[in-house]
Amino acid sequence: MDYRKFLGAQSTKVLPYFGGAFVHAPDRRLRVTSPVAVGWWDFEIKGRNATAIAAAEPPSLHRCKSLRGHIVDDWLFVGGEATRRILMMPDDEPPVLSPVTARLWHGDAPMFDMLEFEGDAEEAAREALLDSGAIADLAGATPSLRRAFGFARLGREAQERGLRVSVREVGAVLHEVADGTRDPAAVLDTLEARVYTMDPSSDHRARGPVSTGTPDDAPTRAAAALEGAGATLLDTRFAGERTMEVIFRYLGERFVATVDWETLHVYDSGICLDGADEELGLDALPSVISEAIHGDLLYITRRA
């Protein structure tokens, strides 16, 4: 059999595009030939490449694994620990603290599926939120509702200060805020004072010669560096003679860094690093962010 005739074979599939260089089909990951708006698209697939040809209606997601929890903005709180940022949110934003089901698309991307029926606990929690109260004694409040409430309380306090706050910055204290044992104002004071200090012997620090390139291939090199670290490049923008702004998604959060387009050396990491930003390469930045989160020291200074 002459297999060469299959190399140019084409097919079409309806797939969700979340931004970045790739799109996930049920059986494999495909490189997007040209970025389009986030949404469902009819993709023409040839080899390992996918080209969006028309917007499409989403198919049924009932075969995809479900996640259930409570939502605040586009963050879904699942159980007592997990939090996932939901993609493909509906135009009509669900009410805060709503019970929601999401579905995991191939590639582990959580997408909004449907609102669930809610009970008395959600309504009572919303009333407590409006009163700047707590829900320590609220009957029927599940762990996911308590954590969602804690984040919503912090979000209201942050809004009054003109700040934005990420779950990745405050996840460790949400239960305490919900129960009223941690003051939201004090939590934000601590957040604004955070600095992540790198260990002098850390493997994150730049070492040895780095590969260089041109402005034309800089976005591709940035995407590869981030992909190897478990992050997804969303966009780039040249911002000066040697600088390129890089927007990427990691652990559900969006980060903004400024790098040298030739070497991908970091000038501004987008998080508070005690002046050590320029000791990093872009490929090391996601692991530094992860360590800051786990050490309860993440403070995002630039936001997408």
C-alpha positions as CSV (number, residue, x, y, z in Angstrom):
1,M,0.0,0.0,0.0
2,D,1.3,3.5,-0.9
3,Y,0.9,5.5,2.4
4,R,2.1,8.7,0.7
5,K,-1.4,9.4,-0.6
6,F,-2.7,9.7,3.0
7,L,-0.1,12.4,4.0
8,G,-2.1,15.1,2.2
9,A,-5.5,13.9,3.4
10,Q,-7.8,16.5,4.9
11,S,-10.6,16.4,7.3
12,T,-12.8,18.8,9.3
13,K,-13.7,18.8,13.0
14,V,-15.5,21.2,15.3
15,L,-13.1,22.0,18.2
16,P,-12.8,24.6,20.9
17,Y,-10.0,27.1,20.6
18,F,-8.7,28.6,23.9
19,G,-5.9,30.8,22.5
20,G,-2.3,30.0,22.0
21,A,-0.5,27.9,19.3
22,F,-2.4,24.6,19.7
23,V,-5.9,23.1,19.6
24,H,-6.8,19.8,21.1
25,A,-8.8,17.1,19.1
26,P,-10.0,14.0,21.0
27,D,-7.1,12.0,19.7
28,R,-4.2,14.5,19.4
29,R,-2.9,18.0,19.7
30,L,-2.8,20.1,16.5
31,R,-0.9,23.3,15.7
32,V,-3.1,26.2,14.8
33,T,-1.9,27.8,11.5
34,S,-3.4,31.2,12.3
35,P,-4.8,32.4,15.6
36,V,-8.5,33.3,15.8
37,A,-10.9,34.4,18.4
38,V,-11.5,32.1,21.4
39,G,-14.6,29.9,20.7
40,W,-15.8,27.0,18.8
41,W,-14.6,26.6,15.2
42,D,-14.8,24.3,12.3
43,F,-11.2,23.4,11.7
44,E,-9.7,22.0,8.5
45,I,-7.1,19.4,9.6
46,K,-4.2,18.5,7.4
47,G,-1.4,16.4,9.0
48,R,-0.6,18.0,12.4
49,N,-2.0,21.4,11.5
50,A,-5.4,22.9,12.0
51,T,-6.9,25.9,10.2
52,A,-10.1,27.6,11.4
53,I,-12.5,28.1,8.5
54,A,-15.8,29.1,10.2
55,A,-17.3,29.6,13.6
56,A,-19.3,26.6,14.7
57,E,-22.0,25.6,17.3
58,P,-20.6,23.5,20.2
59,P,-21.3,19.8,20.2
60,S,-22.7,17.9,23.1
61,L,-20.2,17.6,25.9
62,H,-21.9,14.7,27.8
63,R,-19.0,12.3,27.1
64,C,-16.5,14.6,28.8
65,K,-15.6,14.3,32.5
66,S,-17.6,16.7,34.6
67,L,-16.5,19.0,37.4
68,R,-19.1,20.4,39.8
69,G,-18.7,23.3,42.3
70,H,-19.5,27.0,42.9
71,I,-18.4,29.8,40.7
72,V,-17.1,33.4,41.3
73,D,-16.4,35.3,38.1
74,D,-14.8,32.5,36.0
75,W,-13.2,30.6,38.9
76,L,-14.9,27.3,39.7
77,F,-14.3,26.0,43.3
78,V,-14.4,22.2,43.4
79,G,-14.5,20.4,46.8
80,G,-12.3,21.6,49.6
81,E,-9.1,22.3,47.6
82,A,-9.3,22.4,43.8
83,T,-9.9,25.5,41.8
84,R,-10.1,25.7,38.1
85,R,-10.5,28.7,35.8
86,I,-13.4,28.0,33.4
87,L,-13.1,28.7,29.7
88,M,-15.9,29.4,27.3
89,M,-18.0,31.2,29.8
90,P,-21.5,32.2,28.7
91,D,-22.4,35.7,27.7
92,D,-24.8,35.9,30.6
93,E,-22.5,35.6,33.6
94,P,-23.8,33.2,36.3
95,P,-24.7,34.8,39.6
96,V,-21.9,34.8,42.2
97,L,-21.8,31.5,44.2
98,S,-23.9,29.7,41.7
99,P,-23.6,25.8,41.5
100,V,-22.1,25.0,38.1
101,T,-21.1,22.0,36.1
102,A,-18.0,22.3,33.8
103,R,-16.7,19.7,31.4
104,L,-13.1,18.7,30.8
105,W,-12.2,18.9,27.2
106,H,-9.4,16.8,25.8
107,G,-6.2,18.3,27.1
108,D,-7.7,18.9,30.5
109,A,-9.3,22.3,29.7
110,P,-12.4,23.0,31.8
111,M,-15.3,24.5,29.9
112,F,-18.6,25.9,31.2
113,D,-21.5,23.4,30.7
114,M,-24.5,24.4,32.8
115,L,-26.0,26.0,35.9
116,E,-27.2,23.6,38.5
117,F,-30.2,23.9,40.7
118,E,-29.3,25.8,43.9
119,G,-30.7,25.5,47.4
120,D,-31.1,27.6,50.5
121,A,-27.4,27.7,51.3
122,E,-26.4,29.6,48.1
123,E,-29.1,32.2,48.7
124,A,-28.1,32.6,52.4
125,A,-24.4,32.9,51.4
126,R,-25.2,35.7,48.9
127,E,-27.1,37.6,51.7
128,A,-24.1,37.2,54.0
129,L,-21.8,38.5,51.2
130,L,-23.9,41.6,50.7
131,D,-23.8,42.2,54.5
132,S,-20.0,41.6,54.5
133,G,-20.6,38.8,56.9
134,A,-19.3,35.2,57.4
135,I,-20.8,31.7,56.9
136,A,-19.2,29.7,59.7
137,D,-22.6,28.5,60.9
138,L,-24.4,28.2,57.6
139,A,-26.2,24.9,57.4
140,G,-25.7,23.1,54.1
141,A,-22.6,25.1,53.0
142,T,-20.3,22.7,51.2
143,P,-16.5,23.1,51.1
144,S,-16.7,24.5,47.6
145,L,-19.3,27.1,48.6
146,R,-17.2,28.1,51.6
147,R,-14.1,28.6,49.5
148,A,-16.1,30.5,46.8
149,F,-17.6,32.7,49.5
150,G,-14.1,33.5,50.9
151,F,-12.9,34.5,47.5
152,A,-16.0,36.6,46.8
153,R,-15.5,38.4,50.1
154,L,-11.9,39.2,49.3
155,G,-12.9,40.3,45.8
156,R,-15.4,42.8,47.2
157,E,-12.7,44.2,49.6
158,A,-10.2,44.4,46.8
159,Q,-12.6,46.2,44.5
160,E,-13.1,48.9,47.2
161,R,-9.4,49.4,47.2
162,G,-9.1,49.5,43.4
163,L,-7.2,46.2,43.4
164,R,-7.5,42.8,41.6
165,V,-6.9,39.6,43.3
166,S,-6.3,36.1,42.0
167,V,-7.2,32.8,43.6
168,R,-3.6,31.8,43.1
169,E,-2.6,34.6,45.5
170,V,-5.1,33.9,48.3
171,G,-6.2,30.2,48.0
172,A,-4.6,29.2,51.3
173,V,-6.9,31.5,53.4
174,L,-10.3,31.2,51.8
175,H,-11.8,28.9,54.4
176,E,-10.7,31.2,57.2
177,V,-12.1,34.3,55.4
178,A,-15.4,32.5,54.9
179,D,-15.6,31.5,58.6
180,G,-14.8,35.0,59.7
181,T,-11.5,34.0,61.4
182,R,-9.4,36.1,58.9
183,D,-10.2,39.7,58.2
184,P,-10.3,40.3,54.4
185,A,-8.6,43.7,54.8
186,A,-5.7,42.2,56.7
187,V,-5.3,39.5,54.1
188,L,-5.0,42.1,51.4
189,D,-2.5,44.1,53.5
190,T,-0.4,41.0,53.7
191,L,-0.8,40.3,50.0
192,E,0.5,43.8,49.1
193,A,3.5,43.3,51.3
194,R,4.6,40.0,49.8
195,V,7.9,39.5,48.1
196,Y,9.2,36.1,46.7
197,T,12.9,35.9,47.3
198,M,14.9,33.4,45.1
199,D,17.4,31.1,46.7
200,P,20.9,32.1,45.5
201,S,21.6,28.5,44.5
202,S,18.3,28.1,42.7
203,D,18.1,26.2,39.4
204,H,15.8,29.0,38.2
205,R,18.6,31.4,37.7
206,A,20.0,32.0,34.2
207,R,23.1,30.0,33.6
208,G,25.3,29.4,30.5
209,P,24.9,30.6,27.0
210,V,21.3,31.1,25.7
211,S,20.1,30.5,22.1
212,T,19.3,33.7,20.2
213,G,17.0,34.5,17.4
214,T,15.2,37.2,15.4
215,P,12.1,39.3,16.1
216,D,10.3,37.2,13.5
217,D,10.8,33.9,15.3
218,A,10.6,35.4,18.9
219,P,6.9,34.4,19.4
220,T,7.6,30.9,18.3
221,R,10.6,30.5,20.6
222,A,8.6,32.0,23.5
223,A,5.8,29.6,22.9
224,A,8.2,26.6,22.9
225,A,9.9,27.9,26.1
226,L,6.6,28.2,27.9
227,E,5.2,25.0,26.6
228,G,8.2,23.1,28.0
229,A,7.4,24.6,31.4
230,G,3.7,23.7,31.3
231,A,2.4,27.1,30.3
232,T,0.6,28.4,27.2
233,L,1.6,31.4,25.3
234,L,-1.5,33.6,24.6
235,D,-0.1,36.7,22.9
236,T,3.0,38.8,22.3
237,R,3.7,42.5,21.6
238,F,6.9,44.2,20.8
239,A,7.3,47.0,23.3
240,G,10.7,48.7,22.5
241,E,14.0,48.3,20.8
242,R,14.8,44.9,22.4
243,T,11.7,44.1,24.5
244,M,8.7,41.9,23.9
245,E,5.7,41.6,26.1
246,V,4.6,38.0,26.7
247,I,1.1,37.1,27.9
248,F,0.7,33.5,29.0
249,R,-1.6,31.2,30.9
250,Y,-0.3,29.1,33.8
251,L,-2.3,27.2,36.4
252,G,-5.4,28.9,35.1
253,E,-4.1,32.4,35.7
254,R,-2.9,34.9,33.0
255,F,0.5,36.5,33.5
256,V,2.4,39.3,31.7
257,A,6.2,39.4,31.5
258,T,8.6,41.5,29.5
259,V,11.6,39.8,28.0
260,D,14.5,40.4,25.6
261,W,13.1,39.2,22.2
262,E,16.5,37.9,21.2
263,T,17.4,35.8,24.2
264,L,14.1,35.6,26.1
265,H,15.9,36.9,29.1
266,V,13.3,38.3,31.6
267,Y,13.3,42.0,32.4
268,D,10.0,42.2,34.3
269,S,8.5,38.9,35.5
270,G,5.1,40.4,36.3
271,I,5.3,39.1,39.9
272,C,7.0,40.5,43.0
273,L,10.5,39.0,42.9
274,D,12.6,41.2,45.2
275,G,14.5,42.6,42.2
276,A,15.6,39.2,40.9
277,D,13.6,39.4,37.7
278,E,16.6,39.8,35.4
279,E,18.2,36.6,36.8
280,L,15.6,34.5,35.0
281,G,14.9,33.1,31.5
282,L,11.3,32.9,30.3
283,D,11.5,29.1,30.5
284,A,12.1,29.2,34.3
285,L,9.4,31.8,35.1
286,P,6.4,29.3,35.4
287,S,8.3,27.1,38.0
288,V,9.1,30.3,40.0
289,I,5.4,31.2,40.0
290,S,4.5,27.7,41.1
291,E,6.9,27.9,44.1
292,A,5.6,31.3,45.0
293,I,2.0,29.9,45.1
294,H,2.9,26.9,47.2
295,G,4.9,29.1,49.6
296,D,1.9,31.5,49.9
297,L,4.1,34.3,48.5
298,L,2.7,35.1,45.1
299,Y,1.9,38.7,44.4
300,I,1.0,39.5,40.8
301,T,2.2,43.0,39.8
302,R,1.0,43.0,36.2
303,R,-2.3,41.5,34.9
304,A,-3.6,40.7,31.5
